[in-house]
């Protein structure tokens, strides 16, 4: 596979190196010190804001893939299948609007993003604005079970140098709109090819998880202003860290454990409301996640 150049490729550092990764068709920046991770994470925030008026956020992953679909479109290969899944999401949102039992304090444009953040499959992609939170997700593997994948468990990864991909933690640098969207107001941004919603601003603070994770959602847009099946054009860089290094850098602080990053319903009143009124849905939309311990 031909290596596609990315904006992060121009970063050089004594304790970092650009490494080609043909399996995903781009280079990754390998960081060997925490200070280099921070600089690499911040480098494009400045550069892309200055040159393109766009914001850069982070997404931690335990594995890299050649594409980046939003959760609702995973496995989708054509427009008809995409349309059917869009219709299923619209039916759910219509039902929520009609029944007025849940998300009443959330503006309509932020309801699907909030549901994404709490586990449903949507047209949005979760990102964070905190490099350490992204690194935490890259150091933990998510496992689901239940008829609709409603039970979610995170397991701390163990470095295995006999398996090349199992030896690293990855952080995607995802670029999206930074221009305020006058149609939807505070916390919402849009341009010709993407949209961003900062859930810490667009939704009321009774939803605690977005604040705990510094959480936002982004969406790629095609020429018809619809979400395409692949968001990988939003990727402007990939950072790689040895998993053993990443685990050591994170340590065991209370702000980066399961309880803090996923506040349970007694502390997250918005989560409590969602769990009460939105039960398991179907194999298309999945379900609101019940989070279990798995540190």
C-alpha positions in Angstrom: 0.0 0.0 0.0 1.3 3.5 -0.9 2.2 5.7 2.1 -0.1 8.7 2.2 1.6 11.9 3.6 0.0 13.4 6.7 0.6 16.9 8.2 2.3 15.3 11.3 5.0 13.9 9.1 6.9 17.2 9.1 7.4 17.0 12.9 11.0 16.1 13.9 12.4 15.5 17.4 15.4 13.9 19.1 13.1 11.6 21.0 10.6 10.9 18.3 10.7 9.3 14.8 8.4 8.9 11.8 7.8 5.3 11.0 6.0 4.1 7.9 3.1 1.7 8.5 2.0 0.2 5.2 -0.9 -1.8 6.8 -2.8 1.5 7.2 -1.2 3.4 4.4 0.4 6.3 6.4 3.3 7.1 8.7 3.1 7.1 12.5 5.1 9.4 14.8 6.7 7.2 17.5 7.2 9.1 20.8 9.6 7.9 23.4 9.2 10.5 26.1 6.1 12.1 27.7 7.2 15.6 26.7 7.4 14.4 23.0 3.9 13.0 23.2 2.6 16.3 24.5 4.5 18.3 21.8 3.4 16.0 19.0 -0.2 16.3 20.3 0.0 20.1 20.4 2.0 20.6 17.2 -0.9 20.3 14.8 -3.3 22.1 17.1 -1.3 25.3 16.4 -0.3 24.5 12.8 -3.8 23.6 11.5 -5.5 26.4 13.4 -3.2 28.9 11.8 -3.2 27.5 8.3 -6.7 25.9 8.0 -8.8 27.4 10.8 -9.5 23.8 12.0 -9.3 22.1 15.4 -7.4 18.9 16.2 -8.6 16.4 18.7 -7.5 13.0 19.9 -8.8 9.5 19.7 -7.0 6.7 21.6 -7.1 3.2 20.0 -5.5 -0.2 20.8 -5.4 -1.1 17.1 -5.1 0.8 13.8 -7.4 0.2 10.9 -7.2 1.4 7.3 -10.6 3.1 7.6 -12.4 5.1 10.3 -16.2 4.7 10.1 -18.6 6.1 12.7 -20.1 3.4 14.8 -23.5 3.4 12.9 -21.8 2.7 9.6 -19.4 -0.1 10.6 -19.8 -2.9 8.1 -21.6 -0.6 5.6 -20.4 -0.7 2.0 -23.0 1.1 0.0 -25.3 4.2 0.1 -28.5 2.1 0.4 -27.3 0.4 3.6 -26.2 3.8 5.0 -29.7 5.2 4.3 -31.4 2.3 6.1 -29.3 2.9 9.2 -29.9 6.7 9.0 -33.6 6.0 9.0 -33.4 3.8 12.1 -31.6 6.6 13.9 -34.2 9.1 12.8 -37.0 6.9 14.1 -35.4 6.8 17.5 -34.9 10.5 17.7 -38.5 11.1 16.6 -39.7 8.7 19.3 -37.6 10.6 21.9 -39.0 13.9 20.7 -42.6 12.6 20.8 -42.5 10.9 24.2 -40.6 13.8 26.0 -39.3 11.4 28.7 -35.6 11.8 28.1 -33.1 14.4 26.9 -35.6 17.1 27.3 -32.9 19.5 28.5 -30.7 18.7 25.6 -31.0 20.7 22.3 -32.2 18.5 19.5 -29.0 18.9 17.5 -27.0 17.5 20.5 -29.2 14.5 21.3 -27.6 12.1 18.8 -24.1 13.1 19.9 -25.0 12.6 23.6 -26.4 9.1 22.8 -23.1 8.4 20.9 -21.1 9.3 24.0 -23.2 7.0 26.2 -23.0 4.0 23.9 -25.4 4.0 21.0 -24.2 3.7 17.5 -24.5 7.0 15.6 -23.1 9.1 12.7 -20.7 10.8 15.1 -17.2 9.8 16.2 -16.0 10.2 19.8 -12.9 12.3 20.4 -11.3 14.0 23.4 -9.4 17.2 24.0 -7.0 15.7 26.6 -4.0 13.7 25.5 -3.9 11.6 28.7 -7.5 10.6 28.4 -6.8 9.5 24.8 -3.7 7.6 26.0 -5.9 5.8 28.6 -8.2 4.6 25.9 -5.3 3.4 23.8 -4.0 1.4 26.8 -7.3 -0.4 27.4 -9.3 -2.8 25.3 -13.1 -2.5 25.2 -15.1 -5.7 25.3 -18.9 -5.9 25.0 -21.4 -8.7 25.6 -25.2 -9.0 25.8 -27.8 -9.3 23.0 -27.1 -5.7 21.8 -23.6 -5.2 23.3 -25.1 -3.4 26.2 -22.5 -4.5 28.7 -19.1 -2.8 28.3 -15.9 -3.9 30.0 -12.5 -2.2 29.8 -9.4 -4.3 30.3 -5.9 -3.0 30.8 -3.7 -4.2 28.0 -0.6 -6.3 28.6 2.5 -5.5 26.5 3.3 -8.5 24.2 6.3 -7.8 22.1 5.9 -11.1 20.2 2.8 -9.5 18.6 3.9 -6.2 16.9 0.5 -4.4 17.1 0.1 -5.5 20.8 3.2 -3.7 21.8 1.9 -0.2 21.1 -0.7 2.4 22.1 -2.0 4.6 19.3 -3.5 8.1 19.2 -5.3 9.4 16.1 -5.1 13.2 15.6 -8.5 14.0 14.1 -9.1 17.4 12.5 -12.5 19.0 12.3 -14.4 22.3 12.0 -13.5 25.2 14.3 -15.8 27.8 12.8 -18.8 28.5 15.1 -22.0 27.2 13.6 -24.6 30.1 14.0 -27.5 27.7 13.3 -26.9 25.7 16.5 -25.0 28.1 18.7 -22.6 27.5 21.6 -20.4 24.4 21.4 -21.2 23.7 17.7 -18.8 24.2 14.8 -19.1 23.5 11.1 -17.4 23.9 7.8 -17.7 22.4 4.3 -16.3 19.0 5.2 -17.0 18.4 8.9 -18.9 19.3 12.0 -17.9 19.3 15.7 -20.0 19.4 18.9 -18.3 20.1 22.2 -20.6 18.1 24.6 -19.3 20.0 27.6 -20.9 23.2 26.2 -23.8 22.1 24.0 -25.3 19.8 26.6 -26.2 20.6 30.2 -23.7 19.6 32.9 -26.0 17.0 34.4 -24.3 14.8 31.8 -21.0 14.4 33.6 -19.2 11.9 31.4 -18.3 14.5 28.6 -16.7 16.7 31.3 -14.8 13.7 32.9 -13.4 12.7 29.5 -13.0 16.2 27.9 -15.4 14.7 25.3 -16.5 16.0 21.9 -17.9 14.4 18.8 -17.0 15.0 15.2 -18.6 14.1 11.9 -17.2 14.2 8.4 -19.5 15.7 5.7 -19.7 14.8 2.0 -20.8 17.1 -0.8 -24.4 16.6 0.2 -23.7 17.5 3.8 -24.2 13.9 4.9 -21.9 11.7 6.9 -19.8 9.4 4.6 -19.1 5.8 5.6 -15.4 6.6 6.2 -14.0 9.5 8.3 -10.4 8.7 7.7 -9.8 11.9 5.7 -10.1 13.8 9.0 -7.0 12.1 10.3 -4.0 14.4 10.2 -1.6 12.3 12.2 -1.0 9.2 14.2 1.1 9.0 17.4 2.5 5.7 18.5 3.9 4.9 22.0 5.3 1.7 23.4 2.5 0.2 25.4 4.8 -0.4 28.4 5.9 3.3 28.3 2.3 4.5 28.0 1.2 2.5 31.0 4.1 3.8 33.1 3.4 7.4 32.1 -0.3 7.1 33.0 0.5 5.6 36.4 -2.5 5.0 38.7 -3.9 8.4 39.5 -7.5 8.6 40.5 -8.5 11.0 37.7 -7.5 8.3 35.1 -9.4 5.3 36.4 -12.7 3.7 35.4 -14.8 5.5 38.1 -13.5 8.9 37.2 -13.7 8.6 33.4 -17.1 6.8 33.4 -18.9 8.3 36.4 -21.7 5.8 37.5 -25.4 6.8 37.5 -25.5 8.0 41.1 -23.0 10.8 40.1 -24.0 11.3 36.5 -27.6 12.3 36.6 -27.9 12.5 32.8 -26.6 8.9 32.5 -29.2 7.9 35.1 -32.0 9.5 33.1 -30.8 7.8 29.9 -30.6 4.4 31.5 -34.1 4.8 32.9 -35.8 5.7 29.7 -33.7 4.1 26.9 -33.4 0.4 27.1 -31.6 -2.0 24.7 -32.7 -1.1 21.2 -31.6 -3.3 18.3 -28.7 -4.8 16.4 -28.4 -1.6 14.3 -28.2 1.0 17.1 -26.9 -1.2 19.8 -27.6 0.0 23.3 -26.7 2.4 26.1 -23.7 0.9 27.7 -23.6 -0.5 31.3 -20.0 0.0 32.3 -18.3 -2.7 34.4 -15.0 -2.6 36.2 -11.9 -3.7 34.3 -8.8 -1.9 35.4 
